[in-house]
Amino acid sequence: MTEKWLFLNTGFKPGDFNMKFDEFLVDLFSKGEIPPVLRVYGWKPYAISIGYNQNIEIFDIEKIKSFGFDIVRRPTGGRAILHAEELTYSVVMNSKGKSVIEIYNLISEAIVSGLNLLGVEVELEISMPDFVKSYKDYRSIPCFAITSKYEVKYKGRKLVGSAQRRYGDVVLQHGSILIGDFHKKLPEFLKTDKVEIIEEIKGEIENKTICLNEILGRDVSFDEVADVLRSGFEMRFGAKFDKKDFLSI
């Protein structure tokens, strides 16, 4: 069974635009003005995003700005991400009575189907971490230091980090599919003089994450990932995409 969806590639934009545009899509969908949406985008300049309830003061804002990077708060939860060499996706859809974890699983299955087309044999995490305990540990500051249930991993290392928020029956889920390894530099922007903390968190990210370039041994393009992701949603959701430029919405 097919369902009409909207596919948007909004290109590389600043952090504030990216987050506000996701919320704009939620508003349009809630009003019945657009069908379910799969959006893909990148970040220019690079940006650090933090979870809705995460403390921004743990980061050195002046240092981030001195590198020309953005820092922005997401409408979703989760932990910090340095958005650089990646494809970010967002999905806006109706929950249709499904729980947060059920929707998480469905979207992850679509991502897996897409990545398989690149020749990447990924899998889903089956266990649920103790977030209350984990979030008390400074090593959990980066999103990619913890793999949640149904997140996408490759040989035990996290490849995709995602977060979800509900607006009544409307779901917003967005996440990062790692293409390169620049995300590992996130700890360098923490507000601390303790080199050992920075190095320990770097080690956590190094050991627990992997990117498509490393898996495939070549440079993977943003457009490649966008194409297979779209195909994955066609397969898993029966999505029949109407492709539009975002300016025409």
C-alpha beads as a LAMMPS data file, in Angstrom:
LAMMPS data file: protein, C-alpha beads

249 atoms
248 bonds

1 atom types
1 bond types

-500.0 500.0 xlo xhi
-500.0 500.0 ylo yhi
-500.0 500.0 zlo zhi

Masses

1 110.0

Atoms # bond

1 1 1 0.000 0.000 0.000
2 1 1 1.432 3.366 -1.022
3 1 1 1.024 6.697 0.737
4 1 1 1.797 10.143 -0.591
5 1 1 4.836 11.715 1.058
6 1 1 6.826 14.892 0.476
7 1 1 10.590 14.686 -0.084
8 1 1 12.615 17.826 0.591
9 1 1 16.335 18.370 0.110
10 1 1 16.887 21.796 1.645
11 1 1 20.653 21.719 1.187
12 1 1 23.217 23.144 3.593
13 1 1 21.885 25.853 5.884
14 1 1 22.695 27.510 9.261
15 1 1 21.691 25.754 12.458
16 1 1 18.912 28.141 13.423
17 1 1 17.264 27.743 10.015
18 1 1 17.507 23.969 10.153
19 1 1 15.780 23.670 13.509
20 1 1 13.096 26.262 12.779
21 1 1 12.345 24.660 9.428
22 1 1 11.721 21.291 11.065
23 1 1 9.223 22.967 13.395
24 1 1 7.700 24.810 10.425
25 1 1 7.064 21.442 8.759
26 1 1 5.383 20.201 11.943
27 1 1 3.088 23.230 11.844
28 1 1 2.186 22.701 8.173
29 1 1 1.547 19.001 8.694
30 1 1 -0.569 19.659 11.801
31 1 1 -2.773 21.979 9.728
32 1 1 -3.185 19.347 7.011
33 1 1 -1.347 21.485 4.452
34 1 1 1.290 18.888 3.564
35 1 1 1.543 15.067 3.633
36 1 1 4.139 13.203 5.731
37 1 1 7.632 14.548 5.063
38 1 1 11.131 13.164 4.686
39 1 1 13.591 16.044 4.682
40 1 1 17.363 15.801 4.171
41 1 1 19.777 18.609 4.932
42 1 1 23.287 19.610 5.918
43 1 1 24.856 22.371 8.004
44 1 1 26.696 25.448 6.746
45 1 1 28.493 26.540 8.778
46 1 1 29.136 23.456 10.887
47 1 1 27.088 23.546 14.069
48 1 1 26.779 22.044 17.510
49 1 1 23.218 21.190 18.462
50 1 1 22.196 20.368 22.001
51 1 1 19.149 18.545 23.291
52 1 1 16.074 20.465 24.405
53 1 1 16.928 20.035 28.102
54 1 1 20.722 19.978 27.859
55 1 1 22.787 22.664 29.600
56 1 1 24.377 24.966 27.015
57 1 1 26.841 26.299 29.594
58 1 1 28.981 23.169 29.352
59 1 1 30.221 24.503 26.000
60 1 1 32.682 27.304 25.275
61 1 1 30.409 29.535 23.202
62 1 1 33.154 32.012 22.320
63 1 1 35.420 29.258 21.037
64 1 1 32.605 27.802 18.949
65 1 1 31.947 31.219 17.413
66 1 1 35.669 31.824 16.832
67 1 1 35.695 28.764 14.572
68 1 1 32.745 30.211 12.683
69 1 1 30.439 27.438 13.890
70 1 1 26.844 27.755 15.075
71 1 1 25.394 26.441 18.313
72 1 1 21.666 25.757 18.452
73 1 1 19.141 24.035 20.678
74 1 1 17.059 21.273 19.118
75 1 1 13.298 20.967 19.690
76 1 1 13.964 17.302 20.488
77 1 1 15.778 15.740 23.417
78 1 1 19.023 13.831 23.479
79 1 1 22.605 14.963 23.759
80 1 1 25.037 17.176 21.849
81 1 1 26.154 16.620 18.258
82 1 1 28.754 18.408 16.154
83 1 1 27.042 18.517 12.760
84 1 1 29.670 18.496 10.040
85 1 1 30.328 15.588 7.683
86 1 1 26.903 14.011 7.780
87 1 1 23.436 13.864 6.293
88 1 1 20.734 14.991 8.662
89 1 1 17.245 13.659 8.103
90 1 1 13.946 14.715 9.592
91 1 1 10.598 12.964 9.440
92 1 1 7.227 14.543 10.166
93 1 1 4.302 12.115 10.264
94 1 1 1.244 11.020 12.220
95 1 1 1.889 8.536 15.003
96 1 1 -1.295 6.604 14.112
97 1 1 -1.458 5.426 17.707
98 1 1 2.065 4.010 17.740
99 1 1 4.394 4.620 20.665
100 1 1 7.608 6.626 20.530
101 1 1 9.706 3.469 20.415
102 1 1 7.515 1.883 17.718
103 1 1 7.920 4.909 15.438
104 1 1 11.630 4.966 16.240
105 1 1 11.873 1.358 15.104
106 1 1 9.939 1.953 11.868
107 1 1 12.099 4.916 10.870
108 1 1 15.281 3.035 11.755
109 1 1 14.158 0.112 9.600
110 1 1 13.707 2.510 6.672
111 1 1 17.206 3.893 7.258
112 1 1 18.622 0.363 7.397
113 1 1 16.870 -0.526 4.125
114 1 1 18.422 2.514 2.496
115 1 1 21.934 1.971 3.818
116 1 1 21.818 -1.639 2.678
117 1 1 21.608 -0.286 -0.873
118 1 1 25.043 1.260 -0.325
119 1 1 26.364 -2.153 0.631
120 1 1 26.427 -1.348 4.342
121 1 1 25.146 -4.229 6.481
122 1 1 23.934 -2.343 9.522
123 1 1 21.857 -3.525 12.461
124 1 1 19.608 -2.093 15.153
125 1 1 20.472 -1.853 18.840
126 1 1 18.158 -4.145 20.810
127 1 1 18.836 -2.985 24.368
128 1 1 17.733 0.202 26.124
129 1 1 20.373 2.062 28.157
130 1 1 19.696 3.523 31.587
131 1 1 19.526 7.178 30.548
132 1 1 19.049 8.484 34.097
133 1 1 22.304 6.862 35.140
134 1 1 24.140 7.610 31.892
135 1 1 23.265 11.305 31.828
136 1 1 24.936 11.798 35.214
137 1 1 28.251 10.814 33.602
138 1 1 30.113 13.594 31.765
139 1 1 31.141 11.027 29.138
140 1 1 27.505 10.994 27.972
141 1 1 27.615 14.635 26.830
142 1 1 27.874 13.602 23.138
143 1 1 24.850 11.931 21.557
144 1 1 27.142 9.427 19.876
145 1 1 28.560 8.157 23.185
146 1 1 25.349 6.198 23.889
147 1 1 23.382 3.916 21.576
148 1 1 19.665 3.808 22.308
149 1 1 17.238 1.020 21.456
150 1 1 16.599 0.711 17.705
151 1 1 19.390 3.094 16.770
152 1 1 21.473 2.072 13.766
153 1 1 24.934 0.645 14.320
154 1 1 27.644 -1.150 12.364
155 1 1 29.584 -3.920 14.103
156 1 1 28.617 -2.494 17.481
157 1 1 29.513 1.113 16.671
158 1 1 26.898 3.844 16.293
159 1 1 26.339 5.173 12.776
160 1 1 23.061 7.086 13.177
161 1 1 21.930 9.176 16.139
162 1 1 18.274 10.230 16.351
163 1 1 15.809 12.023 18.617
164 1 1 12.030 12.344 18.599
165 1 1 9.386 14.736 19.875
166 1 1 5.601 14.491 19.905
167 1 1 3.177 17.336 19.213
168 1 1 -0.057 15.550 20.056
169 1 1 -0.377 12.878 17.363
170 1 1 2.299 14.491 15.189
171 1 1 5.817 13.061 15.264
172 1 1 9.021 14.975 14.591
173 1 1 12.071 12.754 14.436
174 1 1 15.420 13.889 13.164
175 1 1 18.861 12.389 13.212
176 1 1 22.404 12.377 11.882
177 1 1 23.857 9.780 9.524
178 1 1 27.630 10.031 9.850
179 1 1 29.502 10.310 6.549
180 1 1 32.888 11.564 7.790
181 1 1 34.555 11.754 11.200
182 1 1 34.622 15.477 12.004
183 1 1 31.968 14.878 14.687
184 1 1 34.732 13.463 16.885
185 1 1 36.006 16.994 17.549
186 1 1 32.980 17.866 19.711
187 1 1 34.842 17.536 23.062
188 1 1 37.300 20.238 21.980
189 1 1 34.509 22.791 22.452
190 1 1 33.650 21.897 26.049
191 1 1 34.166 24.582 28.670
192 1 1 36.856 22.851 30.704
193 1 1 40.583 23.153 31.309
194 1 1 40.857 19.468 32.162
195 1 1 42.600 17.900 29.185
196 1 1 42.014 14.428 30.594
197 1 1 38.223 14.916 30.405
198 1 1 38.418 16.060 26.785
199 1 1 40.631 13.125 25.851
200 1 1 38.424 10.626 27.677
201 1 1 35.292 11.817 25.878
202 1 1 37.179 11.787 22.575
203 1 1 38.085 8.184 23.288
204 1 1 34.443 7.337 23.956
205 1 1 33.377 8.810 20.612
206 1 1 36.268 7.152 18.785
207 1 1 35.453 3.725 20.185
208 1 1 31.673 3.926 19.903
209 1 1 31.071 5.571 16.514
210 1 1 31.801 4.861 12.880
211 1 1 31.141 6.723 9.627
212 1 1 30.238 5.640 6.108
213 1 1 33.601 6.715 4.688
214 1 1 35.349 4.366 7.108
215 1 1 32.954 1.481 6.486
216 1 1 33.137 1.686 2.696
217 1 1 36.751 2.815 2.416
218 1 1 35.900 5.701 0.098
219 1 1 34.417 9.183 0.109
220 1 1 30.637 8.895 0.245
221 1 1 28.643 11.876 -1.006
222 1 1 25.683 13.582 0.623
223 1 1 23.600 12.972 -2.506
224 1 1 24.343 9.231 -2.459
225 1 1 23.026 8.946 1.072
226 1 1 20.002 11.109 0.259
227 1 1 19.085 8.858 -2.679
228 1 1 19.287 5.580 -0.767
229 1 1 17.482 7.043 2.240
230 1 1 14.596 8.035 0.027
231 1 1 14.529 4.504 -1.408
232 1 1 14.519 3.049 2.098
233 1 1 11.398 5.016 2.996
234 1 1 9.733 3.924 -0.219
235 1 1 10.379 0.309 0.736
236 1 1 9.497 0.484 4.436
237 1 1 6.612 2.967 4.430
238 1 1 5.306 2.488 0.902
239 1 1 6.037 6.187 0.444
240 1 1 5.178 7.695 -2.935
241 1 1 7.243 10.858 -2.953
242 1 1 6.287 14.230 -4.325
243 1 1 9.626 15.991 -4.668
244 1 1 9.526 19.758 -4.222
245 1 1 11.889 22.627 -3.717
246 1 1 11.266 23.921 -0.197
247 1 1 10.624 27.422 -1.530
248 1 1 7.494 26.137 -3.247
249 1 1 5.809 24.906 -0.053

Bonds

1 1 1 2
2 1 2 3
3 1 3 4
4 1 4 5
5 1 5 6
6 1 6 7
7 1 7 8
8 1 8 9
9 1 9 10
10 1 10 11
11 1 11 12
12 1 12 13
13 1 13 14
14 1 14 15
15 1 15 16
16 1 16 17
17 1 17 18
18 1 18 19
19 1 19 20
20 1 20 21
21 1 21 22
22 1 22 23
23 1 23 24
24 1 24 25
25 1 25 26
26 1 26 27
27 1 27 28
28 1 28 29
29 1 29 30
30 1 30 31
31 1 31 32
32 1 32 33
33 1 33 34
34 1 34 35
35 1 35 36
36 1 36 37
37 1 37 38
38 1 38 39
39 1 39 40
40 1 40 41
41 1 41 42
42 1 42 43
43 1 43 44
44 1 44 45
45 1 45 46
46 1 46 47
47 1 47 48
48 1 48 49
49 1 49 50
50 1 50 51
51 1 51 52
52 1 52 53
53 1 53 54
54 1 54 55
55 1 55 56
56 1 56 57
57 1 57 58
58 1 58 59
59 1 59 60
60 1 60 61
61 1 61 62
62 1 62 63
63 1 63 64
64 1 64 65
65 1 65 66
66 1 66 67
67 1 67 68
68 1 68 69
69 1 69 70
70 1 70 71
71 1 71 72
72 1 72 73
73 1 73 74
74 1 74 75
75 1 75 76
76 1 76 77
77 1 77 78
78 1 78 79
79 1 79 80
80 1 80 81
81 1 81 82
82 1 82 83
83 1 83 84
84 1 84 85
85 1 85 86
86 1 86 87
87 1 87 88
88 1 88 89
89 1 89 90
90 1 90 91
91 1 91 92
92 1 92 93
93 1 93 94
94 1 94 95
95 1 95 96
96 1 96 97
97 1 97 98
98 1 98 99
99 1 99 100
100 1 100 101
101 1 101 102
102 1 102 103
103 1 103 104
104 1 104 105
105 1 105 106
106 1 106 107
107 1 107 108
108 1 108 109
109 1 109 110
110 1 110 111
111 1 111 112
112 1 112 113
113 1 113 114
114 1 114 115
115 1 115 116
116 1 116 117
117 1 117 118
118 1 118 119
119 1 119 120
120 1 120 121
121 1 121 122
122 1 122 123
123 1 123 124
124 1 124 125
125 1 125 126
126 1 126 127
127 1 127 128
128 1 128 129
129 1 129 130
130 1 130 131
131 1 131 132
132 1 132 133
133 1 133 134
134 1 134 135
135 1 135 136
136 1 136 137
137 1 137 138
138 1 138 139
139 1 139 140
140 1 140 141
141 1 141 142
142 1 142 143
143 1 143 144
144 1 144 145
145 1 145 146
146 1 146 147
147 1 147 148
148 1 148 149
149 1 149 150
150 1 150 151
151 1 151 152
152 1 152 153
153 1 153 154
154 1 154 155
155 1 155 156
156 1 156 157
157 1 157 158
158 1 158 159
159 1 159 160
160 1 160 161
161 1 161 162
162 1 162 163
163 1 163 164
164 1 164 165
165 1 165 166
166 1 166 167
167 1 167 168
168 1 168 169
169 1 169 170
170 1 170 171
171 1 171 172
172 1 172 173
173 1 173 174
174 1 174 175
175 1 175 176
176 1 176 177
177 1 177 178
178 1 178 179
179 1 179 180
180 1 180 181
181 1 181 182
182 1 182 183
183 1 183 184
184 1 184 185
185 1 185 186
186 1 186 187
187 1 187 188
188 1 188 189
189 1 189 190
190 1 190 191
191 1 191 192
192 1 192 193
193 1 193 194
194 1 194 195
195 1 195 196
196 1 196 197
197 1 197 198
198 1 198 199
199 1 199 200
200 1 200 201
201 1 201 202
202 1 202 203
203 1 203 204
204 1 204 205
205 1 205 206
206 1 206 207
207 1 207 208
208 1 208 209
209 1 209 210
210 1 210 211
211 1 211 212
212 1 212 213
213 1 213 214
214 1 214 215
215 1 215 216
216 1 216 217
217 1 217 218
218 1 218 219
219 1 219 220
220 1 220 221
221 1 221 222
222 1 222 223
223 1 223 224
224 1 224 225
225 1 225 226
226 1 226 227
227 1 227 228
228 1 228 229
229 1 229 230
230 1 230 231
231 1 231 232
232 1 232 233
233 1 233 234
234 1 234 235
235 1 235 236
236 1 236 237
237 1 237 238
238 1 238 239
239 1 239 240
240 1 240 241
241 1 241 242
242 1 242 243
243 1 243 244
244 1 244 245
245 1 245 246
246 1 246 247
247 1 247 248
248 1 248 249
